[in-house]
């Protein structure tokens, strides 16, 4: 907001406050098990101790607000461990869009006469680690939208190779270190790891313009079938991708132009032995849906039934 901040009350009184409370609530936000120590003198507010439980996660921080003559300045050091993302997203959006656990380290500084100016001058460092990030809906509308979109794309891309599937499908771990200058957070190692593989990207998130642009490469998991098919089809080991657009509604683009498809024939030595494995058969079925032809793997076509009769079901795959 460009609305000027009114910090005049910080100049009107000096105070030394220590507070412990089972819960402190401000609008829709609540800090449980709060333990706070504040000192206000000559327009300088120092939160020397700020601990509690926020959305199920442990919060530990310190902050200083300088509201004296000139432009207000804010500095803060905050650590959050194991915050419940589902609870946090519900509080912000009123919807269950994503879940997981968040660790966050912030060391920030800003100066300005309004919230807009504070965001535009924001500088410092941030470290993010998210475990088991899972979209309850499409994930759009949250700060995790880009990571969720890439995790879904990882799993879809792995499907081209008959990649792994399991109870952890769709979950992702996200890590990254950010250097922040003038409200722009840049990372050289934003990493999304999902069941199907890993994506590592470089890029930026521009907070004042509410825009992001990250470019990187996907590396698919090394399960046996994926490795076999990738080797026989000469498909690339890494696949370029881009995440760009609004921070809460980004686009995820993966360059699949060199992936196997378009009637690609993949010779597999010993196919008759592989076809005894039900998991392999299921994976090969996935490949056929994408137009991949594998010599030695064909399902018999049922004989057309005479008019008025129902054709019998196809026989099971050859086991010998």
Number of C-alpha atoms within 10 A of each C-alpha: 10 10 10 12 13 10 15 11 9 19 17 10 11 13 11 11 10 11 11 14 12 11 13 14 9 7 5 7 13 16 20 21 16 19 19 18 16 18 16 19 15 14 20 19 21 20 19 14 18 17 22 25 21 22 20 17 19 18 22 18 19 19 19 19 20 22 22 15 8 9 11 19 17 19 18 17 17 17 18 20 18 20 21 18 24 20 18 19 21 14 15 12 11 10 16 18 21 25 23 19 19 21 19 17 18 17 18 18 21 22 20 19 18 17 15 15 19 22 20 20 17 23 21 19 18 21 16 16 18 22 18 18 25 26 24 12 10 15 23 18 17 17 15 24 24 25 26 27 21 26 30 22 20 27 21 15 21 20 19 24 27 24 26 21 14 7 7 12 15 23 21 27 22 23 18 19 18 21 16 23 18 17 22 22 21 23 19 17 16 23 23 24 25 26 23 29 21 21 25 21 22 17 20 21 22 21 19 16 12 14 17 23 19 21 20 20 19 25 18 27 19 14 14 13 17 20 16 15 21 20 13 13 17 13 15 15 14 13 19 17 20 21 23 19 17 20 23 17 20 22 17 21 15 18 13 14 8 11 18 24 19 10 12 15 15 19 14 15 10 9 13 14 10 15 19 14 11 11 14 15 16 12 19 22 16 17 21 19 12 16 15 21 20 18 12 14 18 12 12 11 9 11 10 10 10 8 7 6 8 9 12 10 9 11 10 8 14 12 10 7
